[in-house]
Amino acid sequence: MYKKIGFFLLIITLLGCSKDEKKVVVASKPHTEQYILGEIISQTIENNTDIKVEKKFGIGGGTSNIHPAMEKGDVDIYPEYDSTGWSFVLKNPPLPDGKDLLSELRKQYSYKYKIKWLNYYGFNNTYALAMKKDLAENLGINSYSDLAKKSQDLKFGAEYDFYEREDGFKNLEKNYGMDFGNKKELDIGLKYLSIGENQVDVINVFSTDALLKKYNLKVLNDDKNLFPPYYAATVVREETLKKYPELEPALKKLDNNINNNEMIEMNYLVEIENKDPKDVAHEFLKNKGIIK
């Protein structure tokens, strides 16, 4: 009899613990940088609060599936890029000069979705042009304007879509007057190999690509700000922040704490050296003093 009573008390106790457990769901898109950021967010939460994290990383479709899950409450937190939120989610035209993108995102996301944008991590994973560091130094090329002046003597490589898009190569020709003496259409997976073997001198990239380090490339300065910024930040459901007010000060430890070179390095460790994103994130956070 007493054994039965003890058994039922144990079940009730366990159910009570489970019911009261503090938990959030952290999601990520299905690419290397997002797996790393998902781990950085998760480990920051678990090491600075008593909140448990359920990880839903690598969600297919990225923003198109994660954002609706945020609205429904199936996901609480994920890392997003400002121009993706502005143009893809909110369907807004480019923001006029002088307007602060993060401020506008916060207003519209709060009003429409009850979701809060926290501060930027510090890095900008945007469209960019890159060339070998030694060649750029020899030619004195630091910016797109510098490149335009020397473009006739250089070979440019990009995938088919970049040449066709109005906001791609056509935009570079129109705004910078680029006129490469030789243009090559390359498979997206062969661009870095092509520049590594000197088949081309300049390629289009994303500014935190892991292969930038492998091939010792220099990302040139878009001095007319032709390409939109893609600064990353944590987005969180407002209801989740109200439920767990300790979340925001914990996540603010990430403010301006990841620069482009650090993000390239972490991507490199995972993609090229095959390290686990969990271990890479842990080491990064320890070095920054965000976790012990």
C-alpha positions in Angstrom: 0.0 0.0 0.0 2.7 2.5 1.0 4.8 1.5 -2.1 1.8 2.4 -4.3 1.3 5.8 -2.5 5.0 6.5 -2.8 4.9 5.6 -6.5 2.0 8.0 -7.2 3.6 10.8 -5.2 6.7 10.4 -7.3 4.7 10.6 -10.5 2.9 13.7 -9.3 6.3 15.3 -8.3 7.8 14.5 -11.7 4.8 15.9 -13.5 5.0 19.0 -11.4 8.7 19.5 -12.2 8.0 19.0 -15.9 5.2 21.5 -15.9 7.3 24.1 -14.2 10.4 23.6 -16.3 11.6 26.8 -18.0 12.2 26.2 -21.7 12.6 28.1 -25.0 12.9 26.8 -28.5 15.8 28.2 -30.6 15.8 27.7 -34.3 18.2 28.2 -37.2 18.4 28.1 -41.0 20.1 25.2 -42.7 23.6 26.6 -43.3 26.9 26.7 -41.4 26.8 30.2 -40.1 23.3 29.7 -38.7 24.1 26.4 -37.0 27.0 28.3 -35.2 24.8 31.3 -34.3 22.1 28.9 -33.0 24.7 27.3 -30.8 26.0 30.6 -29.6 22.4 31.7 -28.7 21.6 28.4 -27.0 24.8 28.2 -24.9 24.6 31.8 -23.9 21.1 31.2 -22.5 21.9 27.9 -20.8 25.1 29.3 -19.2 23.6 32.6 -18.0 20.1 31.5 -16.9 18.3 28.4 -15.6 16.3 28.2 -18.9 16.6 25.0 -20.9 16.9 25.2 -24.7 15.2 23.0 -27.2 17.2 23.2 -30.5 15.4 23.2 -33.9 18.4 23.8 -36.2 18.6 23.6 -39.9 15.0 24.2 -40.7 14.4 23.8 -44.4 13.2 27.0 -46.2 14.9 29.2 -43.6 13.0 32.4 -42.9 10.0 31.4 -44.9 9.3 28.6 -42.4 10.9 29.9 -39.2 9.1 33.2 -39.2 5.5 31.7 -39.4 6.6 29.3 -36.6 7.6 32.3 -34.5 4.2 33.9 -35.1 2.5 30.7 -34.0 4.7 30.2 -30.9 6.4 27.0 -32.1 9.8 28.8 -32.1 10.8 31.5 -29.6 14.2 32.7 -30.8 16.4 32.6 -33.9 19.2 34.6 -35.6 18.1 36.7 -38.6 19.6 39.3 -41.0 18.2 42.8 -41.1 17.7 43.1 -44.8 16.1 39.7 -44.9 13.6 40.8 -42.3 13.0 44.2 -44.0 12.6 43.0 -47.6 11.6 39.3 -47.4 9.4 39.3 -44.3 8.0 42.8 -44.2 8.0 43.2 -48.1 9.3 46.7 -47.8 11.2 48.7 -50.5 14.7 49.9 -49.7 14.9 52.2 -46.8 15.6 55.9 -47.6 19.0 57.3 -46.7 19.2 58.6 -43.2 16.7 56.1 -41.8 17.9 53.6 -39.2 17.1 50.1 -40.3 17.2 48.4 -36.9 15.0 51.1 -35.4 12.4 50.7 -38.2 12.6 46.9 -38.0 11.8 47.0 -34.3 8.8 49.2 -34.8 7.3 47.2 -37.6 8.0 43.7 -36.2 6.6 44.7 -32.8 3.5 46.2 -34.3 2.8 43.3 -36.8 4.2 40.2 -35.1 4.9 41.0 -31.5 8.6 40.0 -32.1 11.6 42.0 -30.8 14.9 42.6 -32.6 17.8 42.7 -30.1 21.0 44.5 -31.0 23.4 43.5 -33.8 26.1 40.9 -33.2 28.5 43.1 -35.2 29.2 41.3 -38.5 27.6 42.0 -41.9 27.2 38.9 -44.1 26.3 40.8 -47.3 27.0 40.5 -51.0 30.6 41.5 -51.8 33.5 41.3 -54.3 36.8 39.7 -53.4 40.2 39.2 -54.9 43.5 37.7 -53.7 45.2 39.8 -51.1 48.5 40.0 -52.8 47.1 41.0 -56.1 44.9 43.7 -54.4 47.9 45.1 -52.6 50.1 45.1 -55.7 47.4 47.0 -57.6 46.4 49.3 -54.7 42.8 48.1 -54.8 40.8 48.5 -51.6 37.4 49.6 -52.8 35.0 49.0 -55.6 35.9 52.4 -57.0 39.6 51.3 -57.1 38.6 48.1 -58.8 36.6 49.9 -61.5 39.6 51.9 -62.5 41.6 48.7 -63.1 38.8 46.4 -64.2 39.7 46.3 -67.9 42.9 44.5 -67.0 41.3 41.9 -64.8 39.2 38.8 -65.2 35.9 38.6 -63.4 34.0 35.4 -62.5 30.4 34.9 -61.2 27.5 32.5 -61.5 24.9 33.0 -64.2 22.3 34.6 -61.9 24.7 37.3 -60.8 25.1 38.5 -64.3 21.4 38.4 -65.0 20.0 40.1 -61.9 19.4 43.8 -62.0 20.9 44.2 -58.5 23.9 42.1 -59.4 26.6 42.8 -62.1 24.4 45.2 -64.0 24.2 47.3 -60.9 28.0 47.3 -60.6 28.3 48.5 -64.2 25.8 51.2 -63.8 27.0 52.6 -60.4 30.7 52.0 -60.5 31.4 51.9 -64.3 33.0 48.4 -64.0 34.2 47.1 -67.4 36.2 43.9 -67.0 38.3 42.9 -70.0 37.2 39.3 -69.4 34.1 37.9 -67.8 33.5 34.2 -67.0 30.4 32.4 -66.1 31.2 30.0 -63.3 29.4 27.3 -61.4 28.6 28.6 -57.9 30.6 25.8 -56.4 33.7 26.5 -58.5 34.2 30.2 -58.0 36.7 29.9 -55.2 38.6 27.1 -57.0 38.8 29.3 -60.1 40.3 32.2 -58.3 42.6 29.9 -56.4 44.0 28.6 -59.7 44.2 32.2 -61.1 41.6 31.5 -63.8 39.9 34.7 -62.6 41.0 37.7 -60.6 37.8 38.8 -58.9 34.7 36.9 -57.8 31.4 37.7 -56.1 31.1 36.3 -52.5 29.3 36.6 -49.3 31.4 38.6 -46.9 31.7 35.9 -44.1 32.3 32.9 -46.4 34.7 30.4 -44.9 36.6 30.0 -48.2 37.7 33.6 -48.0 40.2 32.5 -45.4 41.2 29.3 -47.3 42.1 31.2 -50.5 43.5 34.3 -48.7 41.1 36.7 -50.3 40.4 40.3 -49.5 36.8 41.6 -49.4 36.7 45.0 -51.1 35.0 48.0 -49.6 31.6 48.8 -51.3 32.3 52.5 -51.0 29.0 53.6 -52.5 27.0 51.1 -50.4 25.5 49.5 -53.4 24.7 46.2 -51.7 22.2 46.3 -48.8 23.5 45.4 -45.3 22.9 42.0 -43.8 23.7 42.5 -40.2 22.7 39.6 -38.0 20.8 39.9 -34.7 18.7 37.8 -32.4 14.9 38.0 -32.8 12.7 36.9 -29.9 9.0 36.6 -29.3 7.8 39.4 -27.0 5.7 37.0 -25.1 8.8 34.9 -24.4 10.7 37.9 -23.1 7.8 38.7 -20.8 7.7 35.2 -19.5 11.4 35.0 -19.0 12.7 38.6 -18.4 16.2 37.2 -17.6 16.6 36.3 -21.3 17.2 39.8 -22.7 20.2 40.7 -20.4 21.7 37.3 -21.1 21.4 37.7 -24.9 22.7 41.3 -24.8 26.1 39.8 -23.9 26.3 39.1 -27.6 25.9 42.8 -28.6 28.7 43.8 -31.0 30.7 40.8 -30.0 31.2 39.1 -33.3 33.1 40.9 -36.1 33.4 39.7 -39.7 36.8 38.1 -39.3 35.6 36.2 -36.2 32.6 34.9 -38.2 34.7 33.9 -41.1 37.0 32.0 -38.7 34.2 30.1 -37.1 32.7 29.3 -40.5 36.1 28.1 -41.6 36.6 25.8 -38.5 33.2 24.1 -39.2 33.3 23.9 -43.0 37.0 23.4 -43.8 38.3 21.8 -40.6 35.1 19.8 -40.0 34.7 20.9 -36.3 31.4 20.6 -34.6 29.4 23.9 -34.5 28.7 23.2 -30.8 32.4 23.1 -30.0 33.3 26.1 -32.1 30.6 28.2 -30.4 31.7 27.0 -27.0 35.3 28.0 -27.5 34.3 31.4 -29.0 32.0 32.2 -26.0 34.6 31.1 -23.5 37.2 33.3 -25.1 34.8 36.3 -25.0 34.0 35.6 -21.3 30.3 35.1 -22.1 30.3 31.6 -20.6 32.7 29.9 -18.2 
